[in-house]
Amino acid sequence: MTTLKRINEFLDSQPIALVGVSRNPKKFGYAAFKELKEKGMKIIPVNPEADEIMGEKSYPNVKMLPSEVQSIIVFTKKDKTASVIRDAKQKGIKQVWIQQMADSKEALAELKDSGINYITGECILMHYKPHSIHKFHGTFKKFFGRFPK
């Protein structure tokens, strides 16, 4: 179950790698990376087809991340997420945030009983220094009792 304590633990664990960041400025993975970076998150891109994204060195996969990275946000397609989680477990990643729409039953099964702090069913942009629509969305969820406690 996603709790506010688990979310805050994740957010305090920077640097954070964003797995599945797009090179295409029109894609949500790019927009999210850009927004998190602009808000001050120490964020590292992971994209097998890019050497650099927005001036940041990009890594081809989770296994190649520097050892100080203990947290990842997963923005991959559902059919790739379980593989990313397996790599994260092998790498010793301690924190995983699976962005809405990237989760799968297989990925969640990989995380179960793994000892990894994981977040699912939540949007990272609603929890990390939210503004505009993301702030409104958080307020809306709080009003209806659906915000993590």
KAUR-V844310 format. One record per backbone hydrogen bond with DSSP energy under -0.5 kcal/mol. NH is the residue of the N-H (numbers start at 1). CO is the residue of the C=O. Records with the same first field share a line. If there is no record, write none. Layout:
NH: CO  CO
//
This chain:
7: 3
8: 4
9: 5
10: 6
11: 7
12: 8
13: 10
15: 42
16: 42
17: 71
18: 44
19: 17  73
20: 18  46
21: 18  46
25: 23
27: 24
31: 27
32: 28
33: 29
34: 30
35: 31
36: 32
37: 33
38: 34
39: 35
40: 37
41: 36
43: 41
44: 16
46: 18
47: 59
50: 47
53: 56
56: 53
58: 51
59: 45
64: 61
65: 62
69: 66
70: 15  68
71: 15
72: 95
73: 17
74: 97
75: 19  73
80: 77
81: 77  78
82: 78
84: 80
85: 81
86: 82
87: 83
88: 84
89: 85
90: 86
91: 87
92: 88
93: 88
94: 70
95: 70
96: 117
97: 72
98: 96  119
99: 74  97
100: 122
102: 99
108: 104
109: 105
110: 106
111: 107
112: 108
114: 111
117: 94
118: 116
119: 96
124: 122
126: 123
127: 123  124
128: 124
129: 127
134: 131
135: 131
136: 132
137: 133
138: 134
139: 135
140: 136
141: 137
142: 138
143: 139
144: 140
145: 142
146: 141
147: 141
//
